[in-house]
Amino acid sequence: MNHSKTIASITSQELSKRLPVWIALSKLYLDTELQEKDYEELAILFHSSAFSLSEIIEIHRYEVFPVLKNNLISVAGVWDGFDPDWLQEQCSLAFTKRNNNWYRWRIRCSLAFFGNRLKADWHVIEQHLYAIRRNS
């Protein structure tokens, strides 16, 4: 299926702001254990992005989570990083659906199943973000 029309519906400015956040958030879905330095790098990127923490959580919830959630339960999941072009295409498609009520309901249902697997990661990221803000 050609998603070029879908990708075109996200402006290049919006894409350039979101792509680094999508790539950073994708690290939460790799079949590896993140280290403290990984969380710190994520927090630094999020802090320097154009988005607030609540916006990043929304981006995660409705643009990245739906694309990558299955890697959390895959027997042989991706561990060395997702292809950036594929990630851009898939997250751009999710971006176009993010305001659809049916889509959001399905994501909330999936989060009920997967959400606990991500809570610990978010807790560590938030701690690093608060430390960065305190020291700024």
Residue pairs with C-beta under 8 A, 6 or more apart in sequence:
3 89
3 92
3 93
6 89
6 92
6 93
6 96
7 15
7 88
7 89
7 92
7 93
9 92
9 96
10 18
10 92
10 95
10 96
14 95
15 88
15 92
17 49
17 50
17 51
18 59
18 63
18 91
18 95
19 84
19 88
20 45
20 49
21 45
21 46
21 49
21 51
21 56
21 59
22 59
22 63
22 64
22 87
22 88
22 91
23 82
23 84
23 87
24 41
24 42
24 45
24 46
25 42
25 56
25 59
25 60
25 64
26 64
26 68
26 81
26 82
26 87
27 34
27 38
27 42
27 81
28 34
28 60
28 64
28 68
28 118
28 121
29 64
29 68
29 69
29 71
29 72
29 77
29 78
29 82
30 71
30 77
30 78
30 79
30 80
30 81
30 82
31 71
31 74
31 76
31 77
31 78
31 79
32 79
34 121
36 124
39 121
39 124
39 125
39 128
40 128
42 125
42 128
43 125
43 128
43 129
43 131
43 132
44 128
44 132
46 53
46 56
46 125
46 129
47 129
47 132
47 133
47 136
49 56
51 59
53 126
53 129
57 122
58 98
61 107
61 111
62 94
62 95
62 97
62 98
62 103
62 104
62 107
63 91
63 94
63 95
63 98
64 91
64 94
65 107
65 110
65 111
65 114
65 118
66 94
66 103
66 106
66 107
66 110
67 87
67 90
67 91
67 94
68 82
69 110
69 114
71 77
71 78
72 114
72 117
97 103
98 104
